[in-house]
Amino acid sequence: MLLKQYERGRTFAIRLDYGTDLLEELNKVCNQENIKAGYIQVIGAVSSLKYGFYDQYAKEYIYTTYAYDESMEIVSCSGNVSIKDGKPFCHIHIVAADKKGKCVGGHLVQGTSVFAGEVIIQEILGEDLIRDLDETTKLSLWV
Ligand code: ZN
């Protein structure tokens, strides 16, 4: 186990623009504001959705893309910010529902188009929170 303690830093409220890429926008804000560690919560809707599922045996992501005529509701979308390759990096998971309430979700990747989005980012301050390759899982984990 790795345990580090942090203090609360700045809190940001962000309204995302229609048609932007959800993950790109989150990474852009964290890089612009130099948010090195924190947590993120998003609600809203998307007009297309792309997420990954990490195959623990093959040790690789499998990607799924949904493109609906109608927007999907973001039921839950949260994650964290840490440092990867020397710059702020958002690790985000998303669950989205279609009009019948059927949900899909996973590890958010580029390719998810915002219909509307409201974001809260809470910065946390303290020791650097850095990601590096974990040999067991082959994931980039906190070290
Ligand atoms: Zn993930």
Backbone and ligand atoms as CSV (ligand in chain L), in Angstrom:
chain,resi,resn,atom,element,x,y,z
A,1,MET,N,N,0.842,-1.202,0.000
A,1,MET,CA,C,0.000,0.000,0.000
A,1,MET,C,C,0.876,1.251,0.000
A,2,LEU,N,N,0.403,2.235,-0.686
A,2,LEU,CA,C,1.053,3.551,-0.708
A,2,LEU,C,C,0.082,4.533,-0.089
A,3,LEU,N,N,0.536,5.328,0.878
A,3,LEU,CA,C,-0.347,6.295,1.534
A,3,LEU,C,C,0.375,7.626,1.663
A,4,LYS,N,N,-0.261,8.674,1.171
A,4,LYS,CA,C,0.293,10.020,1.276
A,4,LYS,C,C,-0.814,10.931,1.785
A,5,GLN,N,N,-0.428,11.990,2.474
A,5,GLN,CA,C,-1.431,12.899,3.033
A,5,GLN,C,C,-1.355,14.255,2.334
A,6,TYR,N,N,-2.538,14.829,2.091
A,6,TYR,CA,C,-2.622,16.090,1.354
A,6,TYR,C,C,-3.547,17.083,2.050
A,7,GLU,N,N,-3.375,18.348,1.681
A,7,GLU,CA,C,-4.264,19.416,2.125
A,7,GLU,C,C,-5.063,19.888,0.925
A,8,ARG,N,N,-6.236,20.474,1.199
A,8,ARG,CA,C,-7.049,20.986,0.102
A,8,ARG,C,C,-6.416,22.236,-0.485
A,9,GLY,N,N,-6.421,22.309,-1.796
A,9,GLY,CA,C,-5.937,23.491,-2.493
A,9,GLY,C,C,-7.100,24.249,-3.119
A,10,ARG,N,N,-6.913,24.698,-4.339
A,10,ARG,CA,C,-7.944,25.465,-5.040
A,10,ARG,C,C,-9.089,24.543,-5.491
A,11,THR,N,N,-10.273,25.133,-5.620
A,11,THR,CA,C,-11.426,24.405,-6.159
A,11,THR,C,C,-11.889,25.128,-7.417
A,12,PHE,N,N,-12.054,24.371,-8.503
A,12,PHE,CA,C,-12.447,24.950,-9.786
A,12,PHE,C,C,-13.821,24.428,-10.195
A,13,ALA,N,N,-14.634,25.321,-10.745
A,13,ALA,CA,C,-15.898,24.937,-11.384
A,13,ALA,C,C,-15.765,25.302,-12.850
A,14,ILE,N,N,-16.024,24.352,-13.729
A,14,ILE,CA,C,-15.800,24.549,-15.160
A,14,ILE,C,C,-17.036,24.103,-15.938
A,15,ARG,N,N,-17.514,24.938,-16.844
A,15,ARG,CA,C,-18.564,24.524,-17.776
A,15,ARG,C,C,-17.907,24.200,-19.100
A,16,LEU,N,N,-18.077,22.962,-19.531
A,16,LEU,CA,C,-17.459,22.535,-20.788
A,16,LEU,C,C,-18.298,22.976,-21.972
A,17,ASP,N,N,-17.640,23.223,-23.097
A,17,ASP,CA,C,-18.329,23.651,-24.311
A,17,ASP,C,C,-18.821,22.459,-25.130
A,18,TYR,N,N,-19.938,22.660,-25.790
A,18,TYR,CA,C,-20.520,21.657,-26.687
A,18,TYR,C,C,-19.500,21.240,-27.751
A,19,GLY,N,N,-19.414,19.945,-27.966
A,19,GLY,CA,C,-18.584,19.431,-29.054
A,19,GLY,C,C,-17.124,19.235,-28.716
A,20,THR,N,N,-16.719,19.595,-27.515
A,20,THR,CA,C,-15.318,19.400,-27.134
A,20,THR,C,C,-15.103,17.956,-26.677
A,21,ASP,N,N,-13.853,17.567,-26.614
A,21,ASP,CA,C,-13.513,16.216,-26.159
A,21,ASP,C,C,-13.362,16.228,-24.637
A,22,LEU,N,N,-14.155,15.399,-23.979
A,22,LEU,CA,C,-14.219,15.445,-22.510
A,22,LEU,C,C,-12.849,15.275,-21.856
A,23,LEU,N,N,-12.129,14.230,-22.197
A,23,LEU,CA,C,-10.842,13.980,-21.536
A,23,LEU,C,C,-9.813,15.050,-21.897
A,24,GLU,N,N,-9.811,15.472,-23.158
A,24,GLU,CA,C,-8.861,16.522,-23.570
A,24,GLU,C,C,-9.088,17.803,-22.780
A,25,GLU,N,N,-10.349,18.160,-22.562
A,25,GLU,CA,C,-10.655,19.388,-21.829
A,25,GLU,C,C,-10.192,19.297,-20.372
A,26,LEU,N,N,-10.402,18.159,-19.742
A,26,LEU,CA,C,-9.967,17.984,-18.352
A,26,LEU,C,C,-8.446,18.085,-18.258
A,27,ASN,N,N,-7.750,17.432,-19.180
A,27,ASN,CA,C,-6.285,17.513,-19.178
A,27,ASN,C,C,-5.811,18.937,-19.466
A,28,LYS,N,N,-6.526,19.639,-20.363
A,28,LYS,CA,C,-6.156,21.016,-20.703
A,28,LYS,C,C,-6.245,21.926,-19.477
A,29,VAL,N,N,-7.350,21.829,-18.746
A,29,VAL,CA,C,-7.525,22.663,-17.551
A,29,VAL,C,C,-6.424,22.367,-16.523
A,30,CYS,N,N,-6.148,21.096,-16.295
A,30,CYS,CA,C,-5.146,20.742,-15.282
A,30,CYS,C,C,-3.757,21.223,-15.682
A,31,ASN,N,N,-3.459,21.190,-16.985
A,31,ASN,CA,C,-2.169,21.701,-17.442
A,31,ASN,C,C,-2.116,23.221,-17.393
A,32,GLN,N,N,-3.202,23.882,-17.813
A,32,GLN,CA,C,-3.243,25.354,-17.778
A,32,GLN,C,C,-3.121,25.891,-16.354
A,33,GLU,N,N,-3.814,25.232,-15.423
A,33,GLU,CA,C,-3.842,25.714,-14.034
A,33,GLU,C,C,-2.759,25.075,-13.169
A,34,ASN,N,N,-1.955,24.208,-13.793
A,34,ASN,CA,C,-0.871,23.518,-13.096
A,34,ASN,C,C,-1.380,22.770,-11.860
A,35,ILE,N,N,-2.457,22.033,-12.056
A,35,ILE,CA,C,-3.021,21.193,-10.993
A,35,ILE,C,C,-2.270,19.866,-11.037
A,36,LYS,N,N,-1.419,19.632,-10.028
A,36,LYS,CA,C,-0.546,18.455,-10.050
A,36,LYS,C,C,-1.167,17.256,-9.362
A,37,ALA,N,N,-2.139,17.530,-8.474
A,37,ALA,CA,C,-2.834,16.437,-7.781
A,37,ALA,C,C,-4.225,16.937,-7.421
A,38,GLY,N,N,-5.191,16.032,-7.473
A,38,GLY,CA,C,-6.544,16.447,-7.146
A,38,GLY,C,C,-7.554,15.389,-7.520
A,39,TYR,N,N,-8.820,15.749,-7.348
A,39,TYR,CA,C,-9.879,14.842,-7.780
A,39,TYR,C,C,-10.923,15.620,-8.569
A,40,ILE,N,N,-11.627,14.884,-9.414
A,40,ILE,CA,C,-12.493,15.478,-10.424
A,40,ILE,C,C,-13.850,14.802,-10.402
A,41,GLN,N,N,-14.902,15.610,-10.549
A,41,GLN,CA,C,-16.256,15.080,-10.687
A,41,GLN,C,C,-16.920,15.793,-11.859
A,42,VAL,N,N,-17.593,15.028,-12.723
A,42,VAL,CA,C,-18.248,15.591,-13.904
A,42,VAL,C,C,-19.680,15.075,-13.980
A,43,ILE,N,N,-20.636,15.964,-14.254
A,43,ILE,CA,C,-21.970,15.531,-14.664
A,43,ILE,C,C,-22.338,16.276,-15.933
A,44,GLY,N,N,-23.345,15.757,-16.648
A,44,GLY,CA,C,-23.753,16.373,-17.894
A,44,GLY,C,C,-24.213,15.316,-18.868
A,45,ALA,N,N,-23.905,15.524,-20.128
A,45,ALA,CA,C,-24.314,14.587,-21.169
A,45,ALA,C,C,-23.257,14.559,-22.259
A,46,VAL,N,N,-23.185,13.422,-22.941
A,46,VAL,CA,C,-22.254,13.283,-24.048
A,46,VAL,C,C,-23.012,12.854,-25.296
A,47,SER,N,N,-22.498,13.216,-26.457
A,47,SER,CA,C,-23.137,12.814,-27.711
A,47,SER,C,C,-22.424,11.630,-28.352
A,48,SER,N,N,-21.251,11.317,-27.861
A,48,SER,CA,C,-20.599,10.059,-28.203
A,48,SER,C,C,-19.722,9.694,-27.020
A,49,LEU,N,N,-19.427,8.428,-26.915
A,49,LEU,CA,C,-18.714,7.937,-25.732
A,49,LEU,C,C,-17.674,6.920,-26.162
A,50,LYS,N,N,-16.461,7.071,-25.649
A,50,LYS,CA,C,-15.429,6.054,-25.880
A,50,LYS,C,C,-14.753,5.748,-24.557
A,51,TYR,N,N,-14.677,4.482,-24.230
A,51,TYR,CA,C,-14.042,4.083,-22.979
A,51,TYR,C,C,-13.247,2.804,-23.179
A,52,GLY,N,N,-12.369,2.549,-22.229
A,52,GLY,CA,C,-11.540,1.353,-22.281
A,52,GLY,C,C,-11.848,0.408,-21.138
A,53,PHE,N,N,-11.564,-0.848,-21.367
A,53,PHE,CA,C,-11.646,-1.899,-20.343
A,53,PHE,C,C,-10.285,-2.561,-20.326
A,54,TYR,N,N,-9.671,-2.635,-19.143
A,54,TYR,CA,C,-8.330,-3.218,-19.064
A,54,TYR,C,C,-8.420,-4.727,-18.890
A,55,ASP,N,N,-7.981,-5.436,-19.900
A,55,ASP,CA,C,-7.945,-6.897,-19.844
A,55,ASP,C,C,-6.759,-7.293,-18.963
A,56,GLN,N,N,-7.058,-7.802,-17.772
A,56,GLN,CA,C,-6.007,-8.074,-16.795
A,56,GLN,C,C,-5.103,-9.233,-17.201
A,57,TYR,N,N,-5.581,-10.100,-18.094
A,57,TYR,CA,C,-4.763,-11.236,-18.529
A,57,TYR,C,C,-3.883,-10.837,-19.704
A,58,ALA,N,N,-4.484,-10.169,-20.669
A,58,ALA,CA,C,-3.713,-9.728,-21.838
A,58,ALA,C,C,-2.881,-8.488,-21.510
A,59,LYS,N,N,-3.243,-7.792,-20.403
A,59,LYS,CA,C,-2.578,-6.561,-19.975
A,59,LYS,C,C,-2.607,-5.496,-21.072
A,60,GLU,N,N,-3.812,-5.319,-21.611
A,60,GLU,CA,C,-4.015,-4.252,-22.596
A,60,GLU,C,C,-5.462,-3.781,-22.543
A,61,TYR,N,N,-5.677,-2.542,-23.000
A,61,TYR,CA,C,-7.026,-1.984,-23.016
A,61,TYR,C,C,-7.780,-2.445,-24.249
A,62,ILE,N,N,-9.076,-2.712,-24.035
A,62,ILE,CA,C,-10.013,-2.986,-25.122
A,62,ILE,C,C,-10.938,-1.772,-25.161
A,63,TYR,N,N,-11.105,-1.171,-26.341
A,63,TYR,CA,C,-11.873,0.070,-26.431
A,63,TYR,C,C,-13.250,-0.153,-27.048
A,64,THR,N,N,-14.227,0.585,-26.518
A,64,THR,CA,C,-15.595,0.537,-27.022
A,64,THR,C,C,-16.041,1.958,-27.331
A,65,THR,N,N,-16.686,2.129,-28.478
A,65,THR,CA,C,-17.205,3.449,-28.851
A,65,THR,C,C,-18.712,3.367,-29.048
A,66,TYR,N,N,-19.437,4.317,-28.479
A,66,TYR,CA,C,-20.871,4.452,-28.685
A,66,TYR,C,C,-21.126,5.805,-29.328
A,67,ALA,N,N,-21.931,5.816,-30.368
A,67,ALA,CA,C,-22.354,7.083,-30.962
A,67,ALA,C,C,-23.867,7.020,-31.121
A,68,TYR,N,N,-24.563,7.790,-30.336
A,68,TYR,CA,C,-26.019,7.791,-30.342
A,68,TYR,C,C,-26.531,9.014,-31.080
A,69,ASP,N,N,-27.742,8.909,-31.636
A,69,ASP,CA,C,-28.375,10.080,-32.228
A,69,ASP,C,C,-28.751,11.067,-31.139
A,70,GLU,N,N,-29.143,10.523,-29.987
A,70,GLU,CA,C,-29.487,11.386,-28.863
A,70,GLU,C,C,-28.339,11.332,-27.869
A,71,SER,N,N,-28.228,12.359,-27.076
A,71,SER,CA,C,-27.135,12.384,-26.109
A,71,SER,C,C,-27.341,11.336,-25.022
A,72,MET,N,N,-26.255,10.924,-24.427
A,72,MET,CA,C,-26.299,10.027,-23.276
A,72,MET,C,C,-26.063,10.873,-22.035
A,73,GLU,N,N,-26.750,10.515,-20.956
A,73,GLU,CA,C,-26.543,11.202,-19.684
A,73,GLU,C,C,-25.282,10.659,-19.014
A,74,ILE,N,N,-24.495,11.561,-18.470
A,74,ILE,CA,C,-23.383,11.118,-17.623
A,74,ILE,C,C,-23.979,10.806,-16.250
A,75,VAL,N,N,-24.015,9.537,-15.912
A,75,VAL,CA,C,-24.560,9.117,-14.616
A,75,VAL,C,C,-23.512,9.355,-13.525
A,76,SER,N,N,-22.273,9.027,-13.859
A,76,SER,CA,C,-21.176,9.226,-12.920
A,76,SER,C,C,-19.888,9.356,-13.715
A,77,CYS,N,N,-19.091,10.313,-13.341
A,77,CYS,CA,C,-17.805,10.492,-14.001
A,77,CYS,C,C,-16.871,11.129,-12.989
A,78,SER,N,N,-15.873,10.379,-12.590
A,78,SER,CA,C,-14.969,10.913,-11.575
A,78,SER,C,C,-13.584,10.328,-11.779
A,79,GLY,N,N,-12.645,10.958,-11.125
A,79,GLY,CA,C,-11.277,10.483,-11.251
A,79,GLY,C,C,-10.315,11.355,-10.484
A,80,ASN,N,N,-9.041,11.260,-10.870
A,80,ASN,CA,C,-8.026,12.003,-10.135
A,80,ASN,C,C,-7.001,12.586,-11.085
A,81,VAL,N,N,-6.208,13.456,-10.521
A,81,VAL,CA,C,-5.110,14.094,-11.250
A,81,VAL,C,C,-3.818,13.744,-10.546
A,82,SER,N,N,-2.828,13.350,-11.308
A,82,SER,CA,C,-1.490,13.145,-10.761
A,82,SER,C,C,-0.501,13.459,-11.881
A,83,ILE,N,N,0.754,13.186,-11.644
A,83,ILE,CA,C,1.776,13.526,-12.624
A,83,ILE,C,C,2.204,12.272,-13.386
A,84,LYS,N,N,2.137,12.355,-14.713
A,84,LYS,CA,C,2.620,11.266,-15.561
A,84,LYS,C,C,3.498,11.877,-16.644
A,85,ASP,N,N,4.657,11.322,-16.846
A,85,ASP,CA,C,5.607,11.846,-17.839
A,85,ASP,C,C,5.871,13.335,-17.618
A,86,GLY,N,N,5.921,13.738,-16.350
A,86,GLY,CA,C,6.297,15.105,-15.984
A,86,GLY,C,C,5.216,16.155,-16.086
A,87,LYS,N,N,3.973,15.750,-16.401
A,87,LYS,CA,C,2.916,16.755,-16.480
A,87,LYS,C,C,1.601,16.210,-15.932
A,88,PRO,N,N,0.672,17.145,-15.569
A,88,PRO,CA,C,-0.615,16.725,-15.009
A,88,PRO,C,C,-1.345,15.756,-15.941
A,89,PHE,N,N,-1.920,14.723,-15.339
A,89,PHE,CA,C,-2.583,13.649,-16.090
A,89,PHE,C,C,-3.869,13.278,-15.366
A,90,CYS,N,N,-4.974,13.279,-16.094
A,90,CYS,CA,C,-6.274,12.933,-15.515
A,90,CYS,C,C,-6.586,11.462,-15.758
A,91,HIS,N,N,-6.879,10.743,-14.696
A,91,HIS,CA,C,-7.354,9.355,-14.790
A,91,HIS,C,C,-8.831,9.374,-14.413
A,92,ILE,N,N,-9.683,9.093,-15.400
A,92,ILE,CA,C,-11.125,9.314,-15.246
A,92,ILE,C,C,-11.904,8.064,-15.641
A,93,HIS,N,N,-12.905,7.729,-14.863
A,93,HIS,CA,C,-13.854,6.669,-15.227
A,93,HIS,C,C,-15.230,7.291,-15.413
A,94,ILE,N,N,-16.012,6.697,-16.331
A,94,ILE,CA,C,-17.326,7.262,-16.661
A,94,ILE,C,C,-18.374,6.162,-16.768
A,95,VAL,N,N,-19.579,6.487,-16.311
A,95,VAL,CA,C,-20.763,5.660,-16.548
A,95,VAL,C,C,-21.784,6.575,-17.212
A,96,ALA,N,N,-22.348,6.128,-18.356
A,96,ALA,CA,C,-23.338,6.941,-19.066
A,96,ALA,C,C,-24.543,6.084,-19.411
A,97,ALA,N,N,-25.721,6.730,-19.413
A,97,ALA,CA,C,-26.974,6.017,-19.635
A,97,ALA,C,C,-27.633,6.469,-20.933
A,98,ASP,N,N,-28.271,5.516,-21.639
A,98,ASP,CA,C,-29.087,5.890,-22.793
A,98,ASP,C,C,-30.484,6.279,-22.312
A,99,LYS,N,N,-31.415,6.525,-23.249
A,99,LYS,CA,C,-32.721,7.049,-22.842
A,99,LYS,C,C,-33.550,6.034,-22.054
A,100,LYS,N,N,-33.188,4.769,-22.134
A,100,LYS,CA,C,-33.881,3.759,-21.331
A,100,LYS,C,C,-33.194,3.538,-19.979
A,101,GLY,N,N,-32.135,4.257,-19.746
A,101,GLY,CA,C,-31.424,4.121,-18.481
A,101,GLY,C,C,-30.366,3.048,-18.492
A,102,LYS,N,N,-30.165,2.428,-19.636
A,102,LYS,CA,C,-29.130,1.392,-19.734
A,102,LYS,C,C,-27.754,2.048,-19.664
A,103,CYS,N,N,-26.937,1.549,-18.774
A,103,CYS,CA,C,-25.637,2.173,-18.531
A,103,CYS,C,C,-24.492,1.345,-19.102
A,104,VAL,N,N,-23.499,2.052,-19.576
A,104,VAL,CA,C,-22.228,1.453,-19.957
A,104,VAL,C,C,-21.139,2.352,-19.379
A,105,GLY,N,N,-19.960,1.828,-19.286
A,105,GLY,CA,C,-18.910,2.687,-18.770
A,105,GLY,C,C,-17.584,1.985,-18.655
A,106,GLY,N,N,-16.600,2.768,-18.283
A,106,GLY,CA,C,-15.251,2.254,-18.126
A,106,GLY,C,C,-14.263,3.396,-17.994
A,107,HIS,N,N,-13.062,3.113,-18.434
A,107,HIS,CA,C,-11.932,4.048,-18.336
A,107,HIS,C,C,-12.032,5.053,-19.498
A,108,LEU,N,N,-12.248,6.311,-19.158
A,108,LEU,CA,C,-12.461,7.345,-20.185
A,108,LEU,C,C,-11.196,7.563,-21.019
A,109,VAL,N,N,-11.386,7.579,-22.330
A,109,VAL,CA,C,-10.276,7.884,-23.241
A,109,VAL,C,C,-10.709,9.000,-24.186
A,110,GLN,N,N,-9.776,9.499,-24.975
A,110,GLN,CA,C,-10.108,10.516,-25.969
A,110,GLN,C,C,-11.126,9.948,-26.952
A,111,GLY,N,N,-12.061,10.790,-27.395
A,111,GLY,CA,C,-13.074,10.341,-28.332
A,111,GLY,C,C,-14.478,10.448,-27.782
A,112,THR,N,N,-14.612,11.033,-26.587
A,112,THR,CA,C,-15.927,11.273,-25.987
A,112,THR,C,C,-16.288,12.735,-26.187
A,113,SER,N,N,-17.406,12.974,-26.880
A,113,SER,CA,C,-17.790,14.328,-27.257
A,113,SER,C,C,-18.806,14.898,-26.265
A,114,VAL,N,N,-18.506,16.082,-25.746
A,114,VAL,CA,C,-19.352,16.731,-24.742
A,114,VAL,C,C,-20.609,17.308,-25.402
A,115,PHE,N,N,-21.776,17.005,-24.811
A,115,PHE,CA,C,-23.004,17.725,-25.150
A,115,PHE,C,C,-23.148,18.891,-24.172
A,116,ALA,N,N,-23.031,18.592,-22.914
A,116,ALA,CA,C,-22.974,19.604,-21.859
A,116,ALA,C,C,-22.207,18.994,-20.698
A,117,GLY,N,N,-21.439,19.807,-20.023
A,117,GLY,CA,C,-20.652,19.245,-18.924
A,117,GLY,C,C,-20.357,20.255,-17.843
A,118,GLU,N,N,-20.566,19.836,-16.606
A,118,GLU,CA,C,-20.230,20.638,-15.430
A,118,GLU,C,C,-19.205,19.873,-14.616
A,119,VAL,N,N,-18.102,20.539,-14.355
A,119,VAL,CA,C,-16.945,19.889,-13.742
A,119,VAL,C,C,-16.557,20.613,-12.466
A,120,ILE,N,N,-16.273,19.844,-11.438
A,120,ILE,CA,C,-15.628,20.393,-10.246
A,120,ILE,C,C,-14.275,19.694,-10.105
A,121,ILE,N,N,-13.225,20.479,-9.997
A,121,ILE,CA,C,-11.892,19.930,-9.743
A,121,ILE,C,C,-11.411,20.456,-8.400
A,122,GLN,N,N,-11.053,19.541,-7.530
A,122,GLN,CA,C,-10.487,19.911,-6.230
A,122,GLN,C,C,-9.004,19.584,-6.249
A,123,GLU,N,N,-8.210,20.614,-6.165
A,123,GLU,CA,C,-6.764,20.426,-6.091
A,123,GLU,C,C,-6.396,19.952,-4.683
A,124,ILE,N,N,-5.419,19.073,-4.586
A,124,ILE,CA,C,-4.858,18.714,-3.283
A,124,ILE,C,C,-3.367,19.034,-3.306
A,125,LEU,N,N,-2.869,19.490,-2.170
A,125,LEU,CA,C,-1.499,19.994,-2.097
A,125,LEU,C,C,-0.661,19.139,-1.162
A,126,GLY,N,N,0.532,18.829,-1.616
A,126,GLY,CA,C,1.449,18.041,-0.787
A,126,GLY,C,C,2.535,17.442,-1.664
A,127,GLU,N,N,3.009,16.294,-1.227
A,127,GLU,CA,C,4.067,15.595,-1.948
A,127,GLU,C,C,3.622,15.278,-3.383
A,128,ASP,N,N,4.542,15.300,-4.329
A,128,ASP,CA,C,4.195,14.954,-5.711
A,128,ASP,C,C,3.562,13.567,-5.779
A,129,LEU,N,N,2.501,13.486,-6.582
A,129,LEU,CA,C,1.807,12.219,-6.802
A,129,LEU,C,C,2.127,11.812,-8.242
A,130,ILE,N,N,3.045,10.860,-8.363
A,130,ILE,CA,C,3.618,10.539,-9.670
A,130,ILE,C,C,3.234,9.117,-10.096
A,131,ARG,N,N,2.953,8.979,-11.390
A,131,ARG,CA,C,2.655,7.664,-11.963
A,131,ARG,C,C,3.888,7.108,-12.646
A,132,ASP,N,N,4.033,5.779,-12.520
A,132,ASP,CA,C,5.102,5.104,-13.241
A,132,ASP,C,C,4.653,3.669,-13.524
A,133,LEU,N,N,5.333,3.034,-14.440
A,133,LEU,CA,C,4.942,1.682,-14.846
A,133,LEU,C,C,5.055,0.708,-13.676
A,134,ASP,N,N,3.975,-0.004,-13.415
A,134,ASP,CA,C,3.951,-1.065,-12.410
A,134,ASP,C,C,4.175,-2.388,-13.136
A,135,GLU,N,N,5.231,-3.098,-12.734
A,135,GLU,CA,C,5.618,-4.324,-13.460
A,135,GLU,C,C,4.563,-5.429,-13.334
A,136,THR,N,N,3.867,-5.498,-12.205
A,136,THR,CA,C,2.884,-6.573,-11.991
A,136,THR,C,C,1.672,-6.412,-12.885
A,137,THR,N,N,1.126,-5.194,-12.913
A,137,THR,CA,C,-0.121,-4.960,-13.663
A,137,THR,C,C,0.123,-4.415,-15.058
A,138,LYS,N,N,1.314,-3.907,-15.289
A,138,LYS,CA,C,1.666,-3.201,-16.546
A,138,LYS,C,C,0.855,-1.918,-16.726
A,139,LEU,N,N,0.320,-1.417,-15.594
A,139,LEU,CA,C,-0.389,-0.127,-15.609
A,139,LEU,C,C,0.535,0.956,-15.084
A,140,SER,N,N,0.202,2.183,-15.388
A,140,SER,CA,C,0.937,3.322,-14.856
A,140,SER,C,C,0.264,3.706,-13.536
A,141,LEU,N,N,0.891,3.334,-12.425
A,141,LEU,CA,C,0.287,3.518,-11.107
A,141,LEU,C,C,1.080,4.512,-10.274
A,142,TRP,N,N,0.480,4.988,-9.181
A,142,TRP,CA,C,1.160,5.911,-8.274
A,142,TRP,C,C,2.351,5.207,-7.630
A,143,VAL,N,N,3.435,5.945,-7.529
A,143,VAL,CA,C,4.637,5.399,-6.875
A,143,VAL,C,C,5.060,6.307,-5.742
L,1,ZN,ZN,ZN,-8.810,3.593,-15.400
